[in-house]
Amino acid sequence: MADHPERATKVCPVCGRPFQWRKKWKDVWEEVRYCSERCRRRRSNVPGPLGVE
């Protein structure tokens, strides 16, 4: 993947990897939390804030 330093970046709470803004997320970037569909499906395995599931 090409590194684009000017793009916004977030960290996936499931896998812990950073991911960058994509054009398809243009209108919903504030709502995007997961780097992939796989991580979105696995979200129930990750403890919530303060260890609450």
mmCIF entry with sequence, helices, sheets and N, C-alpha, C, O atoms, coordinates in Angstrom:
data_MODEL
# 
_entry.id   MODEL 
# 
_entity.id                         1 
_entity.type                       polymer 
_entity.pdbx_number_of_molecules   1 
# 
_entity_poly.entity_id                      1 
_entity_poly.type                           'polypeptide(L)' 
_entity_poly.nstd_linkage                   no 
_entity_poly.nstd_monomer                   no 
_entity_poly.pdbx_seq_one_letter_code       MADHPERATKVCPVCGRPFQWRKKWKDVWEEVRYCSERCRRRRSNVPGPLGVE 
_entity_poly.pdbx_seq_one_letter_code_can   MADHPERATKVCPVCGRPFQWRKKWKDVWEEVRYCSERCRRRRSNVPGPLGVE 
_entity_poly.pdbx_strand_id                 A 
# 
loop_
_entity_poly_seq.entity_id 
_entity_poly_seq.num 
_entity_poly_seq.mon_id 
_entity_poly_seq.hetero 
1 1  MET n 
1 2  ALA n 
1 3  ASP n 
1 4  HIS n 
1 5  PRO n 
1 6  GLU n 
1 7  ARG n 
1 8  ALA n 
1 9  THR n 
1 10 LYS n 
1 11 VAL n 
1 12 CYS n 
1 13 PRO n 
1 14 VAL n 
1 15 CYS n 
1 16 GLY n 
1 17 ARG n 
1 18 PRO n 
1 19 PHE n 
1 20 GLN n 
1 21 TRP n 
1 22 ARG n 
1 23 LYS n 
1 24 LYS n 
1 25 TRP n 
1 26 LYS n 
1 27 ASP n 
1 28 VAL n 
1 29 TRP n 
1 30 GLU n 
1 31 GLU n 
1 32 VAL n 
1 33 ARG n 
1 34 TYR n 
1 35 CYS n 
1 36 SER n 
1 37 GLU n 
1 38 ARG n 
1 39 CYS n 
1 40 ARG n 
1 41 ARG n 
1 42 ARG n 
1 43 ARG n 
1 44 SER n 
1 45 ASN n 
1 46 VAL n 
1 47 PRO n 
1 48 GLY n 
1 49 PRO n 
1 50 LEU n 
1 51 GLY n 
1 52 VAL n 
1 53 GLU n 
# 
_struct_asym.id          A 
_struct_asym.entity_id   1 
# 
loop_
_struct_conf.conf_type_id 
_struct_conf.id 
_struct_conf.pdbx_PDB_helix_id 
_struct_conf.beg_label_comp_id 
_struct_conf.beg_label_asym_id 
_struct_conf.beg_label_seq_id 
_struct_conf.pdbx_beg_PDB_ins_code 
_struct_conf.end_label_comp_id 
_struct_conf.end_label_asym_id 
_struct_conf.end_label_seq_id 
_struct_conf.pdbx_end_PDB_ins_code 
_struct_conf.beg_auth_comp_id 
_struct_conf.beg_auth_asym_id 
_struct_conf.beg_auth_seq_id 
_struct_conf.end_auth_comp_id 
_struct_conf.end_auth_asym_id 
_struct_conf.end_auth_seq_id 
_struct_conf.pdbx_PDB_helix_class 
_struct_conf.details 
_struct_conf.pdbx_PDB_helix_length 
HELX_P HELX_P1 AA1 LYS A 23 ? TRP A 25 ? LYS A 23 TRP A 25 5 ? 3 
HELX_P HELX_P2 AA2 TRP A 29 ? GLU A 31 ? TRP A 29 GLU A 31 5 ? 3 
HELX_P HELX_P3 AA3 GLU A 37 ? ARG A 41 ? GLU A 37 ARG A 41 1 ? 5 
HELX_P HELX_P4 AA4 ARG A 43 ? ASN A 45 ? ARG A 43 ASN A 45 5 ? 3 
HELX_P HELX_P5 AA5 PRO A 49 ? GLY A 51 ? PRO A 49 GLY A 51 5 ? 3 
# 
_struct_conf_type.id          HELX_P 
_struct_conf_type.criteria    ? 
_struct_conf_type.reference   ? 
# 
_struct_sheet.id               AA1 
_struct_sheet.type             ? 
_struct_sheet.number_strands   2 
_struct_sheet.details          ? 
# 
_struct_sheet_order.sheet_id     AA1 
_struct_sheet_order.range_id_1   1 
_struct_sheet_order.range_id_2   2 
_struct_sheet_order.offset       ? 
_struct_sheet_order.sense        anti-parallel 
# 
loop_
_struct_sheet_range.sheet_id 
_struct_sheet_range.id 
_struct_sheet_range.beg_label_comp_id 
_struct_sheet_range.beg_label_asym_id 
_struct_sheet_range.beg_label_seq_id 
_struct_sheet_range.pdbx_beg_PDB_ins_code 
_struct_sheet_range.end_label_comp_id 
_struct_sheet_range.end_label_asym_id 
_struct_sheet_range.end_label_seq_id 
_struct_sheet_range.pdbx_end_PDB_ins_code 
_struct_sheet_range.beg_auth_comp_id 
_struct_sheet_range.beg_auth_asym_id 
_struct_sheet_range.beg_auth_seq_id 
_struct_sheet_range.end_auth_comp_id 
_struct_sheet_range.end_auth_asym_id 
_struct_sheet_range.end_auth_seq_id 
AA1 1 THR A 9  ? VAL A 11 ? THR A 9  VAL A 11 
AA1 2 PRO A 18 ? GLN A 20 ? PRO A 18 GLN A 20 
# 
loop_
_atom_site.group_PDB 
_atom_site.id 
_atom_site.type_symbol 
_atom_site.label_atom_id 
_atom_site.label_alt_id 
_atom_site.label_comp_id 
_atom_site.label_asym_id 
_atom_site.label_entity_id 
_atom_site.label_seq_id 
_atom_site.pdbx_PDB_ins_code 
_atom_site.Cartn_x 
_atom_site.Cartn_y 
_atom_site.Cartn_z 
_atom_site.occupancy 
_atom_site.B_iso_or_equiv 
_atom_site.pdbx_formal_charge 
_atom_site.auth_seq_id 
_atom_site.auth_comp_id 
_atom_site.auth_asym_id 
_atom_site.auth_atom_id 
_atom_site.pdbx_PDB_model_num 
ATOM 1   N N  . MET A 1 1  ? 0.844   -1.176  0.000  1.00 0.00 ? 1  MET A N  1 
ATOM 2   C CA . MET A 1 1  ? 0.000   0.000   0.000  1.00 0.00 ? 1  MET A CA 1 
ATOM 3   C C  . MET A 1 1  ? 0.889   1.238   0.000  1.00 0.00 ? 1  MET A C  1 
ATOM 4   O O  . MET A 1 1  ? 1.878   1.314   0.729  1.00 0.00 ? 1  MET A O  1 
ATOM 5   N N  . ALA A 1 2  ? 0.522   2.185   -0.816 1.00 0.00 ? 2  ALA A N  1 
ATOM 6   C CA . ALA A 1 2  ? 1.274   3.436   -0.864 1.00 0.00 ? 2  ALA A CA 1 
ATOM 7   C C  . ALA A 1 2  ? 1.002   4.247   0.398  1.00 0.00 ? 2  ALA A C  1 
ATOM 8   O O  . ALA A 1 2  ? -0.127  4.292   0.887  1.00 0.00 ? 2  ALA A O  1 
ATOM 9   N N  . ASP A 1 3  ? 2.026   4.875   0.909  1.00 0.00 ? 3  ASP A N  1 
ATOM 10  C CA . ASP A 1 3  ? 1.877   5.702   2.104  1.00 0.00 ? 3  ASP A CA 1 
ATOM 11  C C  . ASP A 1 3  ? 1.574   7.127   1.679  1.00 0.00 ? 3  ASP A C  1 
ATOM 12  O O  . ASP A 1 3  ? 2.351   7.742   0.948  1.00 0.00 ? 3  ASP A O  1 
ATOM 13  N N  . HIS A 1 4  ? 0.436   7.654   2.139  1.00 0.00 ? 4  HIS A N  1 
ATOM 14  C CA . HIS A 1 4  ? 0.033   9.014   1.822  1.00 0.00 ? 4  HIS A CA 1 
ATOM 15  C C  . HIS A 1 4  ? -0.044  9.804   3.122  1.00 0.00 ? 4  HIS A C  1 
ATOM 16  O O  . HIS A 1 4  ? -1.059  9.741   3.815  1.00 0.00 ? 4  HIS A O  1 
ATOM 17  N N  . PRO A 1 5  ? 1.003   10.545  3.471  1.00 0.00 ? 5  PRO A N  1 
ATOM 18  C CA . PRO A 1 5  ? 1.042   11.237  4.765  1.00 0.00 ? 5  PRO A CA 1 
ATOM 19  C C  . PRO A 1 5  ? -0.038  12.296  4.943  1.00 0.00 ? 5  PRO A C  1 
ATOM 20  O O  . PRO A 1 5  ? -0.344  12.653  6.081  1.00 0.00 ? 5  PRO A O  1 
ATOM 21  N N  . GLU A 1 6  ? -0.628  12.814  3.869  1.00 0.00 ? 6  GLU A N  1 
ATOM 22  C CA . GLU A 1 6  ? -1.639  13.852  4.002  1.00 0.00 ? 6  GLU A CA 1 
ATOM 23  C C  . GLU A 1 6  ? -3.022  13.293  4.323  1.00 0.00 ? 6  GLU A C  1 
ATOM 24  O O  . GLU A 1 6  ? -3.921  14.071  4.646  1.00 0.00 ? 6  GLU A O  1 
ATOM 25  N N  . ARG A 1 7  ? -3.230  11.982  4.248  1.00 0.00 ? 7  ARG A N  1 
ATOM 26  C CA . ARG A 1 7  ? -4.524  11.374  4.532  1.00 0.00 ? 7  ARG A CA 1 
ATOM 27  C C  . ARG A 1 7  ? -4.719  11.170  6.032  1.00 0.00 ? 7  ARG A C  1 
ATOM 28  O O  . ARG A 1 7  ? -3.774  10.904  6.774  1.00 0.00 ? 7  ARG A O  1 
ATOM 29  N N  . ALA A 1 8  ? -5.968  11.302  6.451  1.00 0.00 ? 8  ALA A N  1 
ATOM 30  C CA . ALA A 1 8  ? -6.308  11.072  7.856  1.00 0.00 ? 8  ALA A CA 1 
ATOM 31  C C  . ALA A 1 8  ? -6.106  9.597   8.189  1.00 0.00 ? 8  ALA A C  1 
ATOM 32  O O  . ALA A 1 8  ? -6.278  8.731   7.331  1.00 0.00 ? 8  ALA A O  1 
ATOM 33  N N  . THR A 1 9  ? -5.744  9.318   9.431  1.00 0.00 ? 9  THR A N  1 
ATOM 34  C CA . THR A 1 9  ? -5.470  7.954   9.869  1.00 0.00 ? 9  THR A CA 1 
ATOM 35  C C  . THR A 1 9  ? -6.196  7.664   11.168 1.00 0.00 ? 9  THR A C  1 
ATOM 36  O O  . THR A 1 9  ? -6.337  8.540   12.020 1.00 0.00 ? 9  THR A O  1 
ATOM 37  N N  . LYS A 1 10 ? -6.658  6.422   11.316 1.00 0.00 ? 10 LYS A N  1 
ATOM 38  C CA . LYS A 1 10 ? -7.259  5.941   12.556 1.00 0.00 ? 10 LYS A CA 1 
ATOM 39  C C  . LYS A 1 10 ? -6.640  4.596   12.874 1.00 0.00 ? 10 LYS A C  1 
ATOM 40  O O  . LYS A 1 10 ? -5.989  3.993   12.021 1.00 0.00 ? 10 LYS A O  1 
ATOM 41  N N  . VAL A 1 11 ? -6.839  4.115   14.108 1.00 0.00 ? 11 VAL A N  1 
ATOM 42  C CA . VAL A 1 11 ? -6.345  2.810   14.514 1.00 0.00 ? 11 VAL A CA 1 
ATOM 43  C C  . VAL A 1 11 ? -7.544  1.906   14.747 1.00 0.00 ? 11 VAL A C  1 
ATOM 44  O O  . VAL A 1 11 ? -8.477  2.277   15.459 1.00 0.00 ? 11 VAL A O  1 
ATOM 45  N N  . CYS A 1 12 ? -7.523  0.737   14.157 1.00 0.00 ? 12 CYS A N  1 
ATOM 46  C CA . CYS A 1 12 ? -8.605  -0.235  14.285 1.00 0.00 ? 12 CYS A CA 1 
ATOM 47  C C  . CYS A 1 12 ? -8.606  -0.796  15.708 1.00 0.00 ? 12 CYS A C  1 
ATOM 48  O O  . CYS A 1 12 ? -7.567  -1.269  16.169 1.00 0.00 ? 12 CYS A O  1 
ATOM 49  N N  . PRO A 1 13 ? -9.748  -0.760  16.426 1.00 0.00 ? 13 PRO A N  1 
ATOM 50  C CA . PRO A 1 13 ? -9.786  -1.272  17.797 1.00 0.00 ? 13 PRO A CA 1 
ATOM 51  C C  . PRO A 1 13 ? -9.708  -2.799  17.888 1.00 0.00 ? 13 PRO A C  1 
ATOM 52  O O  . PRO A 1 13 ? -9.447  -3.336  18.965 1.00 0.00 ? 13 PRO A O  1 
ATOM 53  N N  . VAL A 1 14 ? -9.928  -3.499  16.786 1.00 0.00 ? 14 VAL A N  1 
ATOM 54  C CA . VAL A 1 14 ? -9.899  -4.966  16.788 1.00 0.00 ? 14 VAL A CA 1 
ATOM 55  C C  . VAL A 1 14 ? -8.486  -5.492  16.563 1.00 0.00 ? 14 VAL A C  1 
ATOM 56  O O  . VAL A 1 14 ? -7.974  -6.274  17.364 1.00 0.00 ? 14 VAL A O  1 
ATOM 57  N N  . CYS A 1 15 ? -7.858  -5.059  15.465 1.00 0.00 ? 15 CYS A N  1 
ATOM 58  C CA . CYS A 1 15 ? -6.527  -5.587  15.139 1.00 0.00 ? 15 CYS A CA 1 
ATOM 59  C C  . CYS A 1 15 ? -5.392  -4.664  15.577 1.00 0.00 ? 15 CYS A C  1 
ATOM 60  O O  . CYS A 1 15 ? -4.235  -5.083  15.619 1.00 0.00 ? 15 CYS A O  1 
ATOM 61  N N  . GLY A 1 16 ? -5.712  -3.408  15.903 1.00 0.00 ? 16 GLY A N  1 
ATOM 62  C CA . GLY A 1 16 ? -4.702  -2.475  16.382 1.00 0.00 ? 16 GLY A CA 1 
ATOM 63  C C  . GLY A 1 16 ? -3.847  -1.857  15.297 1.00 0.00 ? 16 GLY A C  1 
ATOM 64  O O  . GLY A 1 16 ? -2.888  -1.148  15.604 1.00 0.00 ? 16 GLY A O  1 
ATOM 65  N N  . ARG A 1 17 ? -4.168  -2.106  14.029 1.00 0.00 ? 17 ARG A N  1 
ATOM 66  C CA . ARG A 1 17 ? -3.385  -1.555  12.928 1.00 0.00 ? 17 ARG A CA 1 
ATOM 67  C C  . ARG A 1 17 ? -3.946  -0.209  12.477 1.00 0.00 ? 17 ARG A C  1 
ATOM 68  O O  . ARG A 1 17 ? -5.157  0.004   12.520 1.00 0.00 ? 17 ARG A O  1 
ATOM 69  N N  . PRO A 1 18 ? -3.084  0.687   12.049 1.00 0.00 ? 18 PRO A N  1 
ATOM 70  C CA . PRO A 1 18 ? -3.569  1.968   11.517 1.00 0.00 ? 18 PRO A CA 1 
ATOM 71  C C  . PRO A 1 18 ? -4.135  1.775   10.108 1.00 0.00 ? 18 PRO A C  1 
ATOM 72  O O  . PRO A 1 18 ? -3.658  0.933   9.347  1.00 0.00 ? 18 PRO A O  1 
ATOM 73  N N  . PHE A 1 19 ? -5.148  2.560   9.775  1.00 0.00 ? 19 PHE A N  1 
ATOM 74  C CA . PHE A 1 19 ? -5.685  2.561   8.421  1.00 0.00 ? 19 PHE A CA 1 
ATOM 75  C C  . PHE A 1 19 ? -5.980  3.991   8.011  1.00 0.00 ? 19 PHE A C  1 
ATOM 76  O O  . PHE A 1 19 ? -6.216  4.858   8.853  1.00 0.00 ? 19 PHE A O  1 
ATOM 77  N N  . GLN A 1 20 ? -5.965  4.225   6.709  1.00 0.00 ? 20 GLN A N  1 
ATOM 78  C CA . GLN A 1 20 ? -6.097  5.579   6.181  1.00 0.00 ? 20 GLN A CA 1 
ATOM 79  C C  . GLN A 1 20 ? -7.465  5.806   5.551  1.00 0.00 ? 20 GLN A C  1 
ATOM 80  O O  . GLN A 1 20 ? -8.176  4.874   5.175  1.00 0.00 ? 20 GLN A O  1 
ATOM 81  N N  . TRP A 1 21 ? -7.797  7.088   5.454  1.00 0.00 ? 21 TRP A N  1 
ATOM 82  C CA . TRP A 1 21 ? -9.015  7.534   4.798  1.00 0.00 ? 21 TRP A CA 1 
ATOM 83  C C  . TRP A 1 21 ? -9.092  6.968   3.384  1.00 0.00 ? 21 TRP A C  1 
ATOM 84  O O  . TRP A 1 21 ? -8.082  6.886   2.684  1.00 0.00 ? 21 TRP A O  1 
ATOM 85  N N  . ARG A 1 22 ? -10.292 6.579   2.970  1.00 0.00 ? 22 ARG A N  1 
ATOM 86  C CA . ARG A 1 22 ? -10.515 6.120   1.599  1.00 0.00 ? 22 ARG A CA 1 
ATOM 87  C C  . ARG A 1 22 ? -11.622 6.952   0.982  1.00 0.00 ? 22 ARG A C  1 
ATOM 88  O O  . ARG A 1 22 ? -12.495 7.463   1.684  1.00 0.00 ? 22 ARG A O  1 
ATOM 89  N N  . LYS A 1 23 ? -11.582 7.082   -0.313 1.00 0.00 ? 23 LYS A N  1 
ATOM 90  C CA . LYS A 1 23 ? -12.578 7.896   -1.002 1.00 0.00 ? 23 LYS A CA 1 
ATOM 91  C C  . LYS A 1 23 ? -13.998 7.401   -0.734 1.00 0.00 ? 23 LYS A C  1 
ATOM 92  O O  . LYS A 1 23 ? -14.918 8.210   -0.614 1.00 0.00 ? 23 LYS A O  1 
ATOM 93  N N  . LYS A 1 24 ? -14.190 6.080   -0.637 1.00 0.00 ? 24 LYS A N  1 
ATOM 94  C CA . LYS A 1 24 ? -15.539 5.557   -0.402 1.00 0.00 ? 24 LYS A CA 1 
ATOM 95  C C  . LYS A 1 24 ? -16.066 5.916   0.988  1.00 0.00 ? 24 LYS A C  1 
ATOM 96  O O  . LYS A 1 24 ? -17.267 5.814   1.235  1.00 0.00 ? 24 LYS A O  1 
ATOM 97  N N  . TRP A 1 25 ? -15.175 6.338   1.904  1.00 0.00 ? 25 TRP A N  1 
ATOM 98  C CA . TRP A 1 25 ? -15.584 6.750   3.251  1.00 0.00 ? 25 TRP A CA 1 
ATOM 99  C C  . TRP A 1 25 ? -15.734 8.265   3.355  1.00 0.00 ? 25 TRP A C  1 
ATOM 100 O O  . TRP A 1 25 ? -15.884 8.794   4.456  1.00 0.00 ? 25 TRP A O  1 
ATOM 101 N N  . LYS A 1 26 ? -15.696 8.963   2.235  1.00 0.00 ? 26 LYS A N  1 
ATOM 102 C CA . LYS A 1 26 ? -15.704 10.426  2.208  1.00 0.00 ? 26 LYS A CA 1 
ATOM 103 C C  . LYS A 1 26 ? -16.810 11.023  3.074  1.00 0.00 ? 26 LYS A C  1 
ATOM 104 O O  . LYS A 1 26 ? -16.553 11.945  3.848  1.00 0.00 ? 26 LYS A O  1 
ATOM 105 N N  . ASP A 1 27 ? -18.027 10.516  2.958  1.00 0.00 ? 27 ASP A N  1 
ATOM 106 C CA . ASP A 1 27 ? -19.165 11.103  3.661  1.00 0.00 ? 27 ASP A CA 1 
ATOM 107 C C  . ASP A 1 27 ? -19.391 10.543  5.059  1.00 0.00 ? 27 ASP A C  1 
ATOM 108 O O  . ASP A 1 27 ? -20.187 11.097  5.817  1.00 0.00 ? 27 ASP A O  1 
ATOM 109 N N  . VAL A 1 28 ? -18.708 9.453   5.418  1.00 0.00 ? 28 VAL A N  1 
ATOM 110 C CA . VAL A 1 28 ? -18.963 8.806   6.716  1.00 0.00 ? 28 VAL A CA 1 
ATOM 111 C C  . VAL A 1 28 ? -17.687 8.587   7.536  1.00 0.00 ? 28 VAL A C  1 
ATOM 112 O O  . VAL A 1 28 ? -17.676 7.760   8.447  1.00 0.00 ? 28 VAL A O  1 
ATOM 113 N N  . TRP A 1 29 ? -16.624 9.313   7.224  1.00 0.00 ? 29 TRP A N  1 
ATOM 114 C CA . TRP A 1 29 ? -15.327 9.087   7.892  1.00 0.00 ? 29 TRP A CA 1 
ATOM 115 C C  . TRP A 1 29 ? -15.431 9.164   9.411  1.00 0.00 ? 29 TRP A C  1 
ATOM 116 O O  . TRP A 1 29 ? -14.767 8.397   10.109 1.00 0.00 ? 29 TRP A O  1 
ATOM 117 N N  . GLU A 1 30 ? -16.247 10.071  9.933  1.00 0.00 ? 30 GLU A N  1 
ATOM 118 C CA . GLU A 1 30 ? -16.383 10.210  11.388 1.00 0.00 ? 30 GLU A CA 1 
ATOM 119 C C  . GLU A 1 30 ? -16.986 8.957   12.015 1.00 0.00 ? 30 GLU A C  1 
ATOM 120 O O  . GLU A 1 30 ? -16.756 8.694   13.195 1.00 0.00 ? 30 GLU A O  1 
ATOM 121 N N  . GLU A 1 31 ? -17.748 8.183   11.255 1.00 0.00 ? 31 GLU A N  1 
ATOM 122 C CA . GLU A 1 31 ? -18.405 6.983   11.771 1.00 0.00 ? 31 GLU A CA 1 
ATOM 123 C C  . GLU A 1 31 ? -17.572 5.714   11.578 1.00 0.00 ? 31 GLU A C  1 
ATOM 124 O O  . GLU A 1 31 ? -17.860 4.694   12.205 1.00 0.00 ? 31 GLU A O  1 
ATOM 125 N N  . VAL A 1 32 ? -16.556 5.756   10.731 1.00 0.00 ? 32 VAL A N  1 
ATOM 126 C CA . VAL A 1 32 ? -15.736 4.579   10.441 1.00 0.00 ? 32 VAL A CA 1 
ATOM 127 C C  . VAL A 1 32 ? -14.889 4.235   11.656 1.00 0.00 ? 32 VAL A C  1 
ATOM 128 O O  . VAL A 1 32 ? -14.176 5.089   12.184 1.00 0.00 ? 32 VAL A O  1 
ATOM 129 N N  . ARG A 1 33 ? -14.968 2.976   12.105 1.00 0.00 ? 33 ARG A N  1 
ATOM 130 C CA . ARG A 1 33 ? -14.195 2.551   13.274 1.00 0.00 ? 33 ARG A CA 1 
ATOM 131 C C  . ARG A 1 33 ? -13.263 1.388   12.976 1.00 0.00 ? 33 ARG A C  1 
ATOM 132 O O  . ARG A 1 33 ? -12.252 1.212   13.656 1.00 0.00 ? 33 ARG A O  1 
ATOM 133 N N  . TYR A 1 34 ? -13.594 0.592   11.965 1.00 0.00 ? 34 TYR A N  1 
ATOM 134 C CA . TYR A 1 34 ? -12.853 -0.631  11.687 1.00 0.00 ? 34 TYR A CA 1 
ATOM 135 C C  . TYR A 1 34 ? -12.171 -0.556  10.335 1.00 0.00 ? 34 TYR A C  1 
ATOM 136 O O  . TYR A 1 34 ? -12.676 0.084   9.413  1.00 0.00 ? 34 TYR A O  1 
ATOM 137 N N  . CYS A 1 35 ? -11.013 -1.216  10.215 1.00 0.00 ? 35 CYS A N  1 
ATOM 138 C CA . CYS A 1 35 ? -10.235 -1.146  8.984  1.00 0.00 ? 35 CYS A CA 1 
ATOM 139 C C  . CYS A 1 35 ? -10.784 -2.022  7.874  1.00 0.00 ? 35 CYS A C  1 
ATOM 140 O O  . CYS A 1 35 ? -10.488 -1.801  6.700  1.00 0.00 ? 35 CYS A O  1 
ATOM 141 N N  . SER A 1 36 ? -11.586 -3.020  8.239  1.00 0.00 ? 36 SER A N  1 
ATOM 142 C CA . SER A 1 36 ? -12.078 -3.957  7.233  1.00 0.00 ? 36 SER A CA 1 
ATOM 143 C C  . SER A 1 36 ? -13.389 -4.586  7.684  1.00 0.00 ? 36 SER A C  1 
ATOM 144 O O  . SER A 1 36 ? -13.797 -4.468  8.840  1.00 0.00 ? 36 SER A O  1 
ATOM 145 N N  . GLU A 1 37 ? -14.024 -5.250  6.749  1.00 0.00 ? 37 GLU A N  1 
ATOM 146 C CA . GLU A 1 37 ? -15.257 -5.984  7.051  1.00 0.00 ? 37 GLU A CA 1 
ATOM 147 C C  . GLU A 1 37 ? -14.963 -7.106  8.053  1.00 0.00 ? 37 GLU A C  1 
ATOM 148 O O  . GLU A 1 37 ? -15.773 -7.382  8.937  1.00 0.00 ? 37 GLU A O  1 
ATOM 149 N N  . ARG A 1 38 ? -13.816 -7.741  7.910  1.00 0.00 ? 38 ARG A N  1 
ATOM 150 C CA . ARG A 1 38 ? -13.439 -8.817  8.831  1.00 0.00 ? 38 ARG A CA 1 
ATOM 151 C C  . ARG A 1 38 ? -13.354 -8.310  10.271 1.00 0.00 ? 38 ARG A C  1 
ATOM 152 O O  . ARG A 1 38 ? -13.864 -8.956  11.186 1.00 0.00 ? 38 ARG A O  1 
ATOM 153 N N  . CYS A 1 39 ? -12.721 -7.173  10.473 1.00 0.00 ? 39 CYS A N  1 
ATOM 154 C CA . CYS A 1 39 ? -12.618 -6.602  11.818 1.00 0.00 ? 39 CYS A CA 1 
ATOM 155 C C  . CYS A 1 39 ? -13.981 -6.142  12.330 1.00 0.00 ? 39 CYS A C  1 
ATOM 156 O O  . CYS A 1 39 ? -14.260 -6.257  13.524 1.00 0.00 ? 39 CYS A O  1 
ATOM 157 N N  . ARG A 1 40 ? -14.826 -5.627  11.448 1.00 0.00 ? 40 ARG A N  1 
ATOM 158 C CA . ARG A 1 40 ? -16.160 -5.209  11.865 1.00 0.00 ? 40 ARG A CA 1 
ATOM 159 C C  . ARG A 1 40 ? -16.955 -6.403  12.375 1.00 0.00 ? 40 ARG A C  1 
ATOM 160 O O  . ARG A 1 40 ? -17.680 -6.288  13.364 1.00 0.00 ? 40 ARG A O  1 
ATOM 161 N N  . ARG A 1 41 ? -16.826 -7.550  11.709 1.00 0.00 ? 41 ARG A N  1 
ATOM 162 C CA . ARG A 1 41 ? -17.532 -8.761  12.140 1.00 0.00 ? 41 ARG A CA 1 
ATOM 163 C C  . ARG A 1 41 ? -16.975 -9.312  13.450 1.00 0.00 ? 41 ARG A C  1 
ATOM 164 O O  . ARG A 1 41 ? -17.712 -9.923  14.224 1.00 0.00 ? 41 ARG A O  1 
ATOM 165 N N  . ARG A 1 42 ? -15.689 -9.103  13.708 1.00 0.00 ? 42 ARG A N  1 
ATOM 166 C CA . ARG A 1 42 ? -15.045 -9.630  14.912 1.00 0.00 ? 42 ARG A CA 1 
ATOM 167 C C  . ARG A 1 42 ? -15.138 -8.676  16.095 1.00 0.00 ? 42 ARG A C  1 
ATOM 168 O O  . ARG A 1 42 ? -14.575 -8.962  17.152 1.00 0.00 ? 42 ARG A O  1 
ATOM 169 N N  . ARG A 1 43 ? -15.833 -7.553  15.947 1.00 0.00 ? 43 ARG A N  1 
ATOM 170 C CA . ARG A 1 43 ? -15.876 -6.523  16.991 1.00 0.00 ? 43 ARG A CA 1 
ATOM 171 C C  . ARG A 1 43 ? -16.421 -7.020  18.312 1.00 0.00 ? 43 ARG A C  1 
ATOM 172 O O  . ARG A 1 43 ? -16.050 -6.485  19.357 1.00 0.00 ? 43 ARG A O  1 
ATOM 173 N N  . SER A 1 44 ? -17.288 -8.025  18.312 1.00 0.00 ? 44 SER A N  1 
ATOM 174 C CA . SER A 1 44 ? -17.869 -8.516  19.565 1.00 0.00 ? 44 SER A CA 1 
ATOM 175 C C  . SER A 1 44 ? -16.837 -9.216  20.442 1.00 0.00 ? 44 SER A C  1 
ATOM 176 O O  . SER A 1 44 ? -17.079 -9.420  21.632 1.00 0.00 ? 44 SER A O  1 
ATOM 177 N N  . ASN A 1 45 ? -15.693 -9.586  19.875 1.00 0.00 ? 45 ASN A N  1 
ATOM 178 C CA . ASN A 1 45 ? -14.636 -10.247 20.638 1.00 0.00 ? 45 ASN A CA 1 
ATOM 179 C C  . ASN A 1 45 ? -13.724 -9.265  21.361 1.00 0.00 ? 45 ASN A C  1 
ATOM 180 O O  . ASN A 1 45 ? -12.848 -9.673  22.124 1.00 0.00 ? 45 ASN A O  1 
ATOM 181 N N  . VAL A 1 46 ? -13.927 -7.969  21.122 1.00 0.00 ? 46 VAL A N  1 
ATOM 182 C CA . VAL A 1 46 ? -13.069 -6.943  21.708 1.00 0.00 ? 46 VAL A CA 1 
ATOM 183 C C  . VAL A 1 46 ? -13.805 -6.286  22.879 1.00 0.00 ? 46 VAL A C  1 
ATOM 184 O O  . VAL A 1 46 ? -14.943 -5.849  22.706 1.00 0.00 ? 46 VAL A O  1 
ATOM 185 N N  . PRO A 1 47 ? -13.194 -6.204  24.061 1.00 0.00 ? 47 PRO A N  1 
ATOM 186 C CA . PRO A 1 47 ? -13.858 -5.550  25.185 1.00 0.00 ? 47 PRO A CA 1 
ATOM 187 C C  . PRO A 1 47 ? -14.112 -4.071  24.908 1.00 0.00 ? 47 PRO A C  1 
ATOM 188 O O  . PRO A 1 47 ? -13.320 -3.406  24.241 1.00 0.00 ? 47 PRO A O  1 
ATOM 189 N N  . GLY A 1 48 ? -15.203 -3.580  25.419 1.00 0.00 ? 48 GLY A N  1 
ATOM 190 C CA . GLY A 1 48 ? -15.571 -2.173  25.245 1.00 0.00 ? 48 GLY A CA 1 
ATOM 191 C C  . GLY A 1 48 ? -14.764 -1.298  26.183 1.00 0.00 ? 48 GLY A C  1 
ATOM 192 O O  . GLY A 1 48 ? -13.783 -1.758  26.767 1.00 0.00 ? 48 GLY A O  1 
ATOM 193 N N  . PRO A 1 49 ? -15.165 -0.032  26.336 1.00 0.00 ? 49 PRO A N  1 
ATOM 194 C CA . PRO A 1 49 ? -14.452 0.870   27.229 1.00 0.00 ? 49 PRO A CA 1 
ATOM 195 C C  . PRO A 1 49 ? -14.484 0.368   28.674 1.00 0.00 ? 49 PRO A C  1 
ATOM 196 O O  . PRO A 1 49 ? -15.503 -0.141  29.140 1.00 0.00 ? 49 PRO A O  1 
ATOM 197 N N  . LEU A 1 50 ? -13.387 0.513   29.360 1.00 0.00 ? 50 LEU A N  1 
ATOM 198 C CA . LEU A 1 50 ? -13.245 0.088   30.759 1.00 0.00 ? 50 LEU A CA 1 
ATOM 199 C C  . LEU A 1 50 ? -13.505 -1.401  30.959 1.00 0.00 ? 50 LEU A C  1 
ATOM 200 O O  . LEU A 1 50 ? -13.928 -1.820  32.037 1.00 0.00 ? 50 LEU A O  1 
ATOM 201 N N  . GLY A 1 51 ? -13.250 -2.213  29.910 1.00 0.00 ? 51 GLY A N  1 
ATOM 202 C CA . GLY A 1 51 ? -13.387 -3.657  30.036 1.00 0.00 ? 51 GLY A CA 1 
ATOM 203 C C  . GLY A 1 51 ? -14.821 -4.158  29.982 1.00 0.00 ? 51 GLY A C  1 
ATOM 204 O O  . GLY A 1 51 ? -15.057 -5.341  30.226 1.00 0.00 ? 51 GLY A O  1 
ATOM 205 N N  . VAL A 1 52 ? -15.771 -3.311  29.677 1.00 0.00 ? 52 VAL A N  1 
ATOM 206 C CA . VAL A 1 52 ? -17.175 -3.727  29.580 1.00 0.00 ? 52 VAL A CA 1 
ATOM 207 C C  . VAL A 1 52 ? -17.444 -4.252  28.188 1.00 0.00 ? 52 VAL A C  1 
ATOM 208 O O  . VAL A 1 52 ? -17.127 -3.592  27.199 1.00 0.00 ? 52 VAL A O  1 
ATOM 209 N N  . GLU A 1 53 ? -18.028 -5.442  28.102 1.00 0.00 ? 53 GLU A N  1 
ATOM 210 C CA . GLU A 1 53 ? -18.329 -6.017  26.786 1.00 0.00 ? 53 GLU A CA 1 
ATOM 211 C C  . GLU A 1 53 ? -19.740 -5.743  26.403 1.00 0.00 ? 53 GLU A C  1 
ATOM 212 O O  . GLU A 1 53 ? -20.178 -6.150  25.326 1.00 0.00 ? 53 GLU A O  1 
# 
